[in-house]
């Protein structure tokens, strides 16, 4: 009997967010990586690191495995190499994608009709509960973190 390898739910969420952000026009010249997929940050800036910090069981629902997941996408940019307006565009684009259930659901939920182009299967996104934004600077390195709390369900596909 073959053992099917399934990636952890945290890694699947990161991969889905990476695929969503890679479609954003403002992020075309920006490396976007999942923290579980790499041991080092990209060598050049700007870059976005996507990290799922946790995916804990949610409530006492017996019928299905609901989880609340905390996923962050952090933009790192060098203010000497990237213009302020470009940094603002990239940060705004990340916020728009991370705070939109409608934008994220096609990356995780099975389509109702047509071909299935998802890279991640086995997760159904129910809701984006809350999104927070935090910015900081250290010398010329600017960091803009967007963290979203997602309600997801693990499903068999």
Secondary structure, DSSP 8 states (H G I E B T S, - for coil): --------HHHHHHHHHHHHHTT-GGGTTSEEEEGGG-SS--SSSSEEEEEEEEEEE-TT-SSSEEEEEEEEEEEEEETTTS-HHHHHHHHHHHHHHHT-HHHHHHHHS--SSS----S--SEEEEEEEEEEEEEEEETTEEEEEEEEEEEEEE---
